[in-house]
Amino acid sequence: MHTVVVGTTGVTASDVLAVARAGARVELSDTALAALAAAREIVDALAAKPEPVYGVSTGFGALATRHISPELRAQLQRNIVRSHAAGMGPRVEREVVRALMFLRLKTVCSGHTGVRPEVAQTMADILNAGITPVVHEYGSLGCSGDLAPLSHCALTLMGEGEAEGPDGAVRPAGELLAEHGIQPVELREKEGLALLNGTDGMLGMLIMALADLDTLYKSADVTAALSLEALLGSDKVLAPELHAIRPHPGQSASAANMLAVLKGSELTGHHQDDAPRVQDAYSVRCAPQVAGAGRDTLAHARLVAERELAAAVDNPVVLPDGRVESNGNFHGAPVAYVLDFLAIAAADLGSIAERRTDRLLDKNRSHGLPPFLADDAGVDSGLMIAQYTQAALVSEMKRLAVPASADSIPSSAMQEDHVSMGWSAARKLRTAVGNLTRIVAIELYAAARAVELREGLTPAPATRAVIEAARAAGVGGPGPDRFLAPDLAAADAFVHDGGLLAAAETVTGPLR
């Protein structure tokens, strides 16, 4: 099994995906262990002094003015975890929790948090044992960190609360730790706070969304090309010299992908045949411009994610000169903004894909295709209601595009009076990514059927490869009406699992 080594710096998005989704093992480097020990010495020295230090010998948030005596500090750290583990609602997905835990471990190992090496090692041991804390949907405001979600993880570290075992069963965390020979942690000064105070949940979901959307944007280029082909559209608008004079890199990449998929097609360029038209509709002609803008948004979001991966988000932090200083780096605004940007871009990509699907089904605009791509229109309804489903998904995408980060709600007796709502932005983006996958799958389903109905004209080799792979994956072709939901589910899986993109790339080579 792949192993990810955590040092003081250098964790990548690929590392996060490997741990969250592929179950990669986690090891701590000697450098990280040394940094942890050095930072802990600083915290221990400050804890021994009579002067109060925030997070070490004081309360938290609006209660930070109280100096906590040494005999109560262990209780304070336990109490912050127990009281902050206040999430409600459905359980969060296993991959999200694993990303959350791994990213907190990454920051702990930076040497800026003051956590003991044995605490970090226990975090790695829990990940490696396949134990996943139960984390709930609601509880984070995206400021002062993803507090409730991280608290539920820290609770498992203490052997309390509930967690999911490797077998998927939810049980008391203490039992699961004992079965795997893991000793619960007894938290000391600053450690409870250090385990809670980060943007790790929203960052983990951003990294996973970026990976999914990278595949989806390429897949959407393929389905847009299929729709253009099925509509007998012109591929001249994809010429690289046209996109070079508006130098947005995403637009050029999208156009190049569509052109590669359409290479060798006999269906393109017939827009002057039976029903002459000067140019194709916007949903066809402007596909690279819309998808390209989304790609450029992805690039910006990726840059923000890389910066956040390089960060040590905690409050207070241990600095190399020995100071322990309060700060506001836990505020999730940078991550929250791009999560919302991505939801907007995804909604627009879904919207333009739905418009192409609708055009394929309308006999007045499809240039010779049967109504609703039906076998016997009137007796058969064809894909009429598949488009309804797609339209419903697009409508929800538009609602999900309303930014969470434009909102704020004060908390902690007005001490935490402006929050990012980044966790909420991340949660709705996950829903949007799932919806976009279904929308692209329905366009694939309609466009593939439409291409097959164009008798006498040979589609591009890449198109043929996609259709053949879709049929092999259980995505049905033209014919009389049948139970449609299983076909659409198969198309969804074909897109989600990367089968669509892989089939196209067997002919085109790697798409951009």
Solvent accessible surface area in square Angstrom, and as a share of the most:
residue,aa,sasa,rsa
1,M,174,0.78
2,H,113,0.51
3,T,48,0.28
4,V,4,0.02
5,V,88,0.50
6,V,0,0.00
7,G,14,0.14
8,T,39,0.23
9,T,110,0.64
10,G,61,0.59
11,V,12,0.07
12,T,65,0.38
13,A,40,0.31
14,S,80,0.52
15,D,28,0.15
16,V,0,0.00
17,L,44,0.22
18,A,17,0.13
19,V,0,0.00
20,A,2,0.02
21,R,97,0.35
22,A,76,0.59
23,G,23,0.22
24,A,1,0.01
25,R,106,0.39
26,V,2,0.01
27,E,85,0.38
28,L,21,0.10
29,S,24,0.16
30,D,120,0.62
31,T,87,0.50
32,A,0,0.00
33,L,60,0.30
34,A,64,0.49
35,A,25,0.20
36,L,1,0.00
37,A,43,0.33
38,A,56,0.43
39,A,5,0.04
40,R,10,0.04
41,E,122,0.55
42,I,44,0.22
43,V,0,0.00
44,D,51,0.26
45,A,57,0.44
46,L,29,0.14
47,A,11,0.08
48,A,89,0.69
49,K,102,0.43
50,P,108,0.68
51,E,98,0.44
52,P,79,0.50
53,V,25,0.14
54,Y,53,0.20
55,G,0,0.00
56,V,0,0.00
57,S,1,0.00
58,T,8,0.04
59,G,5,0.05
60,F,28,0.12
61,G,19,0.18
62,A,44,0.34
63,L,131,0.65
64,A,32,0.24
65,T,135,0.79
66,R,151,0.55
67,H,81,0.36
68,I,11,0.06
69,S,36,0.23
70,P,91,0.57
71,E,137,0.62
72,L,67,0.33
73,R,7,0.02
74,A,42,0.32
75,Q,83,0.37
76,L,28,0.14
77,Q,0,0.00
78,R,82,0.30
79,N,63,0.32
80,I,7,0.03
81,V,0,0.00
82,R,112,0.41
83,S,74,0.48
84,H,57,0.25
85,A,19,0.15
86,A,69,0.53
87,G,13,0.13
88,M,143,0.64
89,G,40,0.39
90,P,89,0.56
91,R,102,0.37
92,V,6,0.03
93,E,68,0.31
94,R,96,0.35
95,E,38,0.17
96,V,1,0.01
97,V,1,0.00
98,R,3,0.01
99,A,0,0.00
100,L,0,0.00
101,M,11,0.05
102,F,0,0.00
103,L,0,0.00
104,R,3,0.01
105,L,0,0.00
106,K,15,0.06
107,T,1,0.01
108,V,0,0.00
109,C,0,0.00
110,S,17,0.11
111,G,12,0.12
112,H,56,0.25
113,T,0,0.00
114,G,1,0.01
115,V,0,0.00
116,R,28,0.10
117,P,32,0.20
118,E,91,0.41
119,V,0,0.00
120,A,0,0.00
121,Q,71,0.31
122,T,15,0.08
123,M,13,0.06
124,A,0,0.00
125,D,52,0.27
126,I,1,0.01
127,L,2,0.01
128,N,37,0.19
129,A,19,0.15
130,G,10,0.10
131,I,0,0.00
132,T,2,0.01
133,P,2,0.01
134,V,12,0.07
135,V,1,0.00
136,H,45,0.20
137,E,31,0.14
138,Y,143,0.54
139,G,40,0.39
140,S,7,0.05
141,L,57,0.28
142,G,0,0.00
143,C,10,0.06
144,S,13,0.09
145,G,0,0.00
146,D,0,0.00
147,L,36,0.18
148,A,6,0.04
149,P,2,0.01
150,L,2,0.01
151,S,0,0.00
152,H,24,0.11
153,C,14,0.09
154,A,4,0.03
155,L,24,0.12
156,T,1,0.00
157,L,6,0.03
158,M,16,0.07
159,G,17,0.16
160,E,52,0.23
161,G,37,0.35
162,E,98,0.44
163,A,0,0.00
164,E,20,0.09
165,G,1,0.01
166,P,80,0.50
167,D,113,0.59
168,G,42,0.40
169,A,44,0.34
170,V,58,0.33
171,R,66,0.24
172,P,66,0.42
173,A,0,0.00
174,G,28,0.27
175,E,85,0.38
176,L,2,0.01
177,L,0,0.00
178,A,75,0.58
179,E,108,0.48
180,H,76,0.34
181,G,70,0.68
182,I,16,0.08
183,Q,145,0.65
184,P,51,0.32
185,V,16,0.09
186,E,146,0.65
187,L,2,0.01
188,R,99,0.36
189,E,29,0.13
190,K,0,0.00
191,E,0,0.00
192,G,0,0.00
193,L,7,0.04
194,A,0,0.00
195,L,5,0.02
196,L,0,0.00
197,N,2,0.01
198,G,0,0.00
199,T,4,0.02
200,D,6,0.03
201,G,1,0.01
202,M,0,0.00
203,L,3,0.02
204,G,1,0.01
205,M,1,0.00
206,L,0,0.00
207,I,4,0.02
208,M,1,0.00
209,A,4,0.03
210,L,11,0.05
211,A,34,0.27
212,D,44,0.23
213,L,1,0.01
214,D,51,0.27
215,T,41,0.24
216,L,8,0.04
217,Y,4,0.01
218,K,34,0.14
219,S,0,0.00
220,A,2,0.02
221,D,1,0.01
222,V,0,0.00
223,T,0,0.00
224,A,4,0.03
225,A,0,0.00
226,L,0,0.00
227,S,0,0.00
228,L,0,0.00
229,E,0,0.00
230,A,0,0.00
231,L,4,0.02
232,L,22,0.11
233,G,0,0.00
234,S,11,0.07
235,D,41,0.21
236,K,157,0.66
237,V,38,0.22
238,L,1,0.00
239,A,20,0.16
240,P,93,0.58
241,E,115,0.51
242,L,89,0.44
243,H,3,0.02
244,A,67,0.52
245,I,143,0.72
246,R,127,0.46
247,P,109,0.69
248,H,89,0.40
249,P,96,0.60
250,G,5,0.05
251,Q,7,0.03
252,S,32,0.20
253,A,11,0.08
254,S,0,0.00
255,A,2,0.02
256,A,34,0.26
257,N,2,0.01
258,M,1,0.00
259,L,58,0.29
260,A,37,0.29
261,V,0,0.00
262,L,3,0.02
263,K,160,0.68
264,G,58,0.56
265,S,21,0.13
266,E,89,0.40
267,L,0,0.00
268,T,21,0.12
269,G,44,0.43
270,H,50,0.22
271,H,25,0.11
272,Q,100,0.45
273,D,78,0.41
274,D,145,0.75
275,A,61,0.47
276,P,91,0.57
277,R,39,0.14
278,V,133,0.77
279,Q,102,0.45
280,D,11,0.06
281,A,30,0.23
282,Y,156,0.59
283,S,13,0.08
284,V,3,0.02
285,R,55,0.20
286,C,35,0.21
287,A,4,0.03
288,P,0,0.00
289,Q,55,0.24
290,V,37,0.22
291,A,5,0.04
292,G,0,0.00
293,A,61,0.47
294,G,3,0.03
295,R,28,0.10
296,D,40,0.21
297,T,33,0.19
298,L,6,0.03
299,A,54,0.42
300,H,82,0.36
301,A,0,0.00
302,R,85,0.31
303,L,75,0.37
304,V,14,0.08
305,A,3,0.02
306,E,95,0.42
307,R,150,0.55
308,E,24,0.11
309,L,11,0.05
310,A,83,0.65
311,A,33,0.26
312,A,25,0.20
313,V,8,0.05
314,D,0,0.00
315,N,14,0.07
316,P,1,0.01
317,V,16,0.09
318,V,3,0.02
319,L,47,0.24
320,P,125,0.79
321,D,96,0.50
322,G,27,0.25
323,R,125,0.46
324,V,21,0.12
325,E,68,0.31
326,S,68,0.44
327,N,43,0.22
328,G,47,0.45
329,N,93,0.48
330,F,31,0.13
331,H,49,0.22
332,G,0,0.00
333,A,23,0.18
334,P,72,0.45
335,V,0,0.00
336,A,0,0.00
337,Y,110,0.42
338,V,2,0.01
339,L,0,0.00
340,D,2,0.01
341,F,88,0.37
342,L,2,0.01
343,A,1,0.01
344,I,86,0.43
345,A,16,0.13
346,A,1,0.00
347,A,8,0.06
348,D,75,0.39
349,L,3,0.02
350,G,0,0.00
351,S,27,0.18
352,I,20,0.10
353,A,0,0.00
354,E,12,0.05
355,R,104,0.38
356,R,3,0.01
357,T,1,0.01
358,D,27,0.14
359,R,50,0.18
360,L,0,0.00
361,L,6,0.03
362,D,40,0.21
363,K,120,0.51
364,N,122,0.63
365,R,68,0.25
366,S,0,0.00
367,H,54,0.24
368,G,70,0.67
369,L,7,0.04
370,P,44,0.28
371,P,39,0.24
372,F,73,0.30
373,L,2,0.01
374,A,6,0.05
375,D,86,0.45
376,D,75,0.39
377,A,50,0.39
378,G,81,0.78
379,V,122,0.70
380,D,15,0.08
381,S,53,0.34
382,G,11,0.10
383,L,3,0.01
384,M,56,0.25
385,I,93,0.47
386,A,2,0.02
387,Q,25,0.11
388,Y,125,0.48
389,T,59,0.34
390,Q,0,0.00
391,A,37,0.29
392,A,63,0.49
393,L,25,0.12
394,V,8,0.04
395,S,49,0.31
396,E,56,0.25
397,M,1,0.00
398,K,116,0.49
399,R,150,0.55
400,L,28,0.14
401,A,16,0.12
402,V,100,0.57
403,P,58,0.36
404,A,16,0.12
405,S,22,0.15
406,A,87,0.67
407,D,79,0.41
408,S,38,0.25
409,I,95,0.48
410,P,70,0.44
411,S,32,0.20
412,S,45,0.29
413,A,92,0.72
414,M,126,0.56
415,Q,116,0.51
416,E,41,0.18
417,D,80,0.41
418,H,116,0.52
419,V,3,0.02
420,S,4,0.03
421,M,25,0.11
422,G,0,0.00
423,W,5,0.02
424,S,38,0.24
425,A,0,0.00
426,A,0,0.00
427,R,30,0.11
428,K,32,0.14
429,L,1,0.01
430,R,54,0.20
431,T,61,0.36
432,A,1,0.01
433,V,13,0.07
434,G,25,0.24
435,N,5,0.03
436,L,0,0.00
437,T,7,0.04
438,R,105,0.38
439,I,0,0.00
440,V,0,0.00
441,A,1,0.01
442,I,7,0.04
443,E,0,0.00
444,L,0,0.00
445,Y,2,0.01
446,A,1,0.00
447,A,0,0.00
448,A,0,0.00
449,R,7,0.03
450,A,0,0.00
451,V,4,0.03
452,E,71,0.32
453,L,59,0.29
454,R,28,0.10
455,E,156,0.70
456,G,82,0.78
457,L,56,0.28
458,T,59,0.34
459,P,22,0.14
460,A,0,0.00
461,P,51,0.32
462,A,1,0.01
463,T,0,0.00
464,R,92,0.34
465,A,21,0.16
466,V,0,0.00
467,I,12,0.06
468,E,117,0.53
469,A,32,0.25
470,A,0,0.00
471,R,62,0.23
472,A,93,0.72
473,A,50,0.39
474,G,46,0.45
475,V,2,0.01
476,G,20,0.20
477,G,15,0.15
478,P,55,0.35
479,G,13,0.13
480,P,89,0.56
481,D,72,0.38
482,R,95,0.35
483,F,155,0.64
484,L,36,0.18
485,A,56,0.44
486,P,66,0.42
487,D,14,0.07
488,L,32,0.16
489,A,62,0.48
490,A,20,0.16
491,A,0,0.00
492,D,38,0.20
493,A,47,0.36
494,F,15,0.06
495,V,2,0.01
496,H,132,0.59
497,D,111,0.57
498,G,18,0.17
499,G,23,0.22
500,L,0,0.00
501,L,21,0.10
502,A,55,0.43
503,A,9,0.07
504,A,0,0.00
505,E,48,0.21
506,T,109,0.63
507,V,72,0.41
508,T,37,0.21
509,G,24,0.23
510,P,126,0.80
511,L,13,0.07
512,R,143,0.52
